Amino acid sequence: MSPGRETLRITEIFHSIQGESSQVGRPCSFVRLTGCNLRCAWCDTAYAFHGGEDVELDDILRRVDSYGASLVLVTGGEPLAQPGVHSLMTGLLHLGKEVMIETGGSLDISGIDSRVRIILDLKCPGSGMEPKNRWENLKSLKPTDEIKFVLRDRSDYEWARRVLRERRLEDHPTVLFSPVFGALDGRELAAWILQDRLKVRLQLQLHKLIWPPDMRGV
């Protein structure tokens, strides 16, 4: 590794189909950063909490560009826990990529480049991380950004429905309600959404329906 070169701690870089968000189904390159300040009860990427390897920024950019996908998701772990993530996103934008970042919502998003689409995950009580929500982040969201609720049960659903109304999020263009895989049946969540006439998008994790749920690199 060259001295003085910017590096990030990386768990994995791979090319797959985007399994979540409004961009579901699109070919996408993924950069998963190592480390997270949260410990959600249902987390499916706990392997990204530790380990990883230090990779120079230029090497990350070259590898992502080699996949040829126009869409890139920067994720974790919690990608905002590494200050270098901003240089990474800027570099990807300079390559002409359509850049998205998924963040757990506990860290400040106001410094993210306005060209980046933010997926802000508001933590429901079932995650055990509800007190970590940084509500000030809602003021920094753009119309192109997305708000995500991962729901473990009916209590989480009722909490999310209340937040939608109290925080006046019902008119945000993209609000995602996603069931915890294996804990909440998607049909049940769909019925609740339809019954309450919520203006949200039901999100299933497409990659877990295509490949084994615990498979990495997809």
N, C-alpha and C positions, 0 to 999 in steps of 0.2 A: 504494500500500500504506500502510495507516494505521500511524503510529509506535506502538510498544509492543504491537502485536498479535502473538501467537505465530504463527510460520510454520514450514512444513516444506518441504524440497526434494522436489518431486514429479516423477516421470517420466511417469506416466499414471494416469488414473482412468477406469474403464470398467465396463460391465455385460455379463456374458456367462454362460456355463454353467461351473460349477465342474468343472474337468477332472481334479482329483486329490483325494486324501484320502478319508476315509470319507464325505464329503459330495458325492462325484462325481455329476454330473448335475443338481445343483440350480442354479437361477438365483442369481447371486451378483454383488455389486459388488466391484470390485478397486481397491485403492489401492496403487500401486507407488511406493515411496520410492526416491530416487536415492542411489547410493553403496553400495559394498561393500568390506569389508576382506579378502575372499577372492577367489581367482582360480581357480575350478574349471576343469579342463581341458575339461569337456564343457558349460560354462555356456551356456544358451540365452537368457539375458537380459543379455548383456554391454552392451547399449545403455543399461542402467540404471546403469552404473558412473559415468558422467559426465553433465553437462548438466542437464536438468530445469529446473524453475522454482520459485521461492519462492512458495508459496501460503498465504494466511492459513487458520488452522485452521477458522474459521467457514465459509469458502468451501468447504473440503473437505467439511465435514459437510453443507452444503446440497446440494452436488452429489451426494454419495452418497445422501442421503435422497431426492433427486428420482427415482432409479431405482426406488424402491419395493421393492427386494429385502430380505428379512429377514436374509439371510446376507451378511457382508462379510469379505473376506480382506485383511489388511494384509501386504504382501510387499515384495520388492525385486528386485535389490540385497539389502542386509541392513538390514531396518527398524530393528533395535535400535541401529544406528550413529547414529541421530538421537534424542537425548533426548526430543524432542517427541512421539515415537511413543506415549508413555504418555498424554499429554493427548488424542491422537487416539483411542486405544482407549477411554478414559473417555468422551469425547464420543459415540462411536458406541454405547457401552453405554447412555448416557442417552437416546439416540434409540430404544432398545428393540431394537437390532440384536443378532443372534447373531454374535459377533466371533471371528475366527480370525487367528492370526499365524503366518507361516512364517519360521523363522529358521535360519540355517546352523549353529548350534550352537557357535560359537566365542565368543559373548558371553553374559554372565550373564542367565539368564531368571528369576531369583528375584524380581525386582521387578515382574513382569507381573501385572496384576489377575487374581485367581483365577477370575473369570467368563469370561476369554478362553481359548479352546481353542488350545493351542500345538501346532504341527507342527514337531518338532525334527528337523532333517536331520543325521544323523550322517555325516560325510564318510568315504567309503571310500578306499582307497589309489589307485584309478584316477582320483580327482578331483585328486590332487596336494596335497590339503589335509588329509589325515588328521592330521598333527601339530597342527592347529589345534583339534581337537575338545576342548571343555571338558567333561570327563567329570563334573565336579561338577553339571552341569545335570540329570543323570539323577535326582538326589535331589529336585529341585524339580518333577518331573512329577506331574501328577494323573492319575487313572484316565481322565478324559475327553480327555487330551492324546494326541498321536500321535507315533510315532517312525518316521522315514523313512530308508531306505537307497536311494541311487541307485547302481545296479550297472552297471559298464562291461563286465565279463567274468567268467569263472569265478573268477578270483583274488579279485575283489571279493565275489563270492557266498560263497566259503569264508571270507573275512575277516568278513563280516557274520554268517554262521552261527556262527562262533567267538565273536564279540562277544555275540550273543544268549545263548549259554550261559554265558560267563564273567561277563557283567554281569547275569545272571539276568533277562533281558528277555522270556523266552518266554511268561510269563504276563501281560505287559502287554496290555490289551484291544485296542489297535490298533497293530500294527507293519506298516509298508508296505515292500514290496520293489518297486522301480521300475526297469525297464531303461532305460539311456541310449538315447534315441530314435535309431534308425539304427545303433547299435553292438552291441546285444545283443537277440536275437530273443525276444519275449515267450513264444513257445512253448517255447523252450529253458529259460528261467527257470522257467516253470510246471512243466516236467518235473523240474527239480532240486528245487523246493519239494515236489512230490508224493513224489518218491523219498525225501527226507529227513524226510518227515512234519512239516515245519515249521509251527508255528502262526502264520503270517503271512498278510497279504493281498497278493496280486499287484495291483500298480497300473500301469495303462497311462495315458498322458496323453491323455485323451479329446478334448481340444481339438485335438490334433495329428492325430487321426483324422477329425475333422469338417471342420476348416479346413486350409489349407496350413501345414506345420510351422513356417515362419518368419513367419507372419502375426502382427502385433501387434494389441493391443486385443481379443483373444479369450481 
